[in-house]
């Protein structure tokens, strides 16, 4: 059954073993996986799909798969059920056509039909494109960091570094999420937060390094700058990339322990240079469900 049709692609449920095998190949291509035991195999995809999970595909007009999403039912606090969104991948040439965004919107609709109100997934906090989608367009929040969650990974995007991850929460029935989807991202700026009394805790140096101040926050809104392209930093210096992971790990762990929530991600270009910022807040209406 077709769930969405655009001039560039169609989104629908994956159907049959051949398409499940295509999802295996998509994982290898999107993440540059060298060790094939790291992919989610077709047998798991099939059994999850048959038992309340989701395996969605996006297909171009020639019926070539250009994106996919995979998730399953889990539990969160007080034995309540949620949906765990484990993987979403889109081919590079389709990443500016709204494929990932629309896969998530359809996921939200289908999970609402199951009577659930929470979808969670893990995301690398240093990957700005993902943060822009998750916080900016979808309206997720985050209050959990999982240090080195997947252990040592062998794919090209993650190889050689700890796999720290946010566990983001997408409260799909909340006013925040509905407003974000219907009205798009609110108009924000670094100057807006600074003029409102926010504390900027770091700057990025010319070599891509940073030093993050984790003292004297005094319950103020926090602005944390992260790299515009973490993969470029990784290619230039694995040592600098590791420093980013360790420093942001300490920063987020300190913030979450103090009651902060990551409520927004903001990106702006000044003098031709892109700057990405996380906004961490306490008791803000921005993350009221």
Long-range contacts (C-beta under 8 A, 24 or more apart in sequence): 3-56, 3-106, 4-102, 4-106, 6-97, 6-98, 6-102, 8-60, 8-61, 8-94, 8-97, 9-58, 9-59, 9-60, 9-61, 9-66, 9-67, 9-94, 9-97, 9-99, 10-58, 10-59, 11-56, 11-57, 11-58, 11-59, 11-67, 11-99, 11-102, 11-103, 11-106, 12-56, 12-57, 12-59, 13-49, 13-54, 13-55, 13-56, 13-57, 14-45, 14-49, 14-55, 14-56, 14-57, 14-68, 17-42, 17-46, 19-57, 19-65, 20-45, 20-46, 20-55, 22-57, 22-65, 23-55, 23-57, 23-65, 23-68, 23-70, 26-65, 26-67, 26-68, 26-89, 26-91, 27-87, 27-89, 29-91, 30-89, 30-90, 30-91, 31-89, 31-155, 31-156, 31-157, 31-158, 32-155, 32-156, 32-157, 33-154, 33-155, 33-156, 34-154, 34-155, 34-156, 35-154, 38-153, 38-154, 38-155, 40-70, 40-86, 40-87, 45-70, 48-72, 52-114, 54-83, 54-107, 54-110, 54-111, 56-103, 56-106, 56-107, 58-90, 58-94, 58-99, 58-102, 58-103, 60-94, 66-90, 66-91, 66-93, 66-94, 66-99, 67-91, 67-94, 67-99, 67-100, 67-103, 68-103, 69-103, 69-104, 69-107, 71-107, 71-119, 71-121, 73-114, 73-116, 74-120, 76-118, 76-120, 80-118, 81-116, 82-116, 82-118, 82-119, 82-120, 83-107, 83-111, 83-114, 83-116, 83-118, 83-119, 83-120, 84-119, 84-120, 84-121, 85-119, 85-120, 85-121, 85-170, 86-121, 88-121, 95-129, 100-133, 101-133, 101-137, 101-138, 104-133, 104-138, 105-181, 108-170, 108-172, 108-177, 108-181, 111-172, 112-172, 112-173, 116-172, 117-171, 117-172, 117-173, 118-169, 118-170, 118-171, 118-172, 119-170, 119-172, 120-167, 120-168, 120-169, 120-170, 121-167, 121-168, 121-170, 122-146, 122-149, 122-165, 122-166, 122-167, 122-168, 123-165, 123-166, 123-168, 124-158, 124-163, 124-164, 124-165, 124-166, 124-230, 125-164, 125-165, 125-166, 125-226, 125-248, 125-252, 125-278, 126-226, 126-227, 126-230, 126-244, 126-245, 126-248, 127-230, 128-226, 128-227, 128-228, 128-229, 128-230, 128-265, 128-267, 128-276, 131-226, 131-265, 131-276, 131-278, 132-265, 132-267, 134-168, 134-265, 135-168, 135-262, 135-263, 135-264, 135-265, 135-278, 136-180, 136-185, 136-264, 136-265, 136-266, 136-267, 137-180, 137-181, 137-184, 137-185, 138-170, 138-177, 138-180, 138-181, 139-170, 139-174, 139-176, 139-177, 139-179, 139-180, 139-181, 140-168, 140-169, 140-170, 141-168, 141-169, 141-171, 141-176, 141-261, 141-262, 141-263, 141-287, 142-166, 142-167, 142-168, 142-169, 142-261, 142-262, 143-169, 143-256, 143-260, 143-261, 143-262, 144-256, 145-249, 145-252, 145-253, 145-256, 147-249, 147-253, 157-231, 160-234, 160-238, 161-234, 161-238, 161-241, 161-242, 161-245, 162-242, 162-245, 162-246, 162-249, 164-245, 164-248, 164-249, 166-252, 166-262, 171-289, 174-288, 174-289, 175-288, 175-289, 176-286, 176-287, 176-288, 176-289, 188-264, 188-266, 188-279, 189-266, 189-268, 190-223, 190-266, 190-268, 190-275, 190-277, 193-221, 193-223, 193-279, 194-223, 196-221, 197-221, 198-222, 198-223, 198-279, 199-223, 200-225, 201-251, 204-275, 207-237, 207-240, 208-232, 208-233, 208-236, 208-237, 208-240, 209-240, 209-243, 209-244, 210-243, 210-244, 210-247, 211-247, 212-247, 212-248, 212-250, 212-251, 214-250, 214-251, 214-254, 217-255, 217-258, 219-282, 221-279, 221-280, 221-281, 221-284, 222-255, 222-260, 222-278, 222-279, 222-280, 222-281, 223-277, 223-278, 223-279, 224-248, 224-251, 224-277, 224-278, 224-280, 225-275, 225-276, 225-277, 226-276, 226-277, 226-278, 227-276, 228-267, 228-273, 228-274, 228-275, 228-276, 255-280, 258-282, 261-287, 263-287
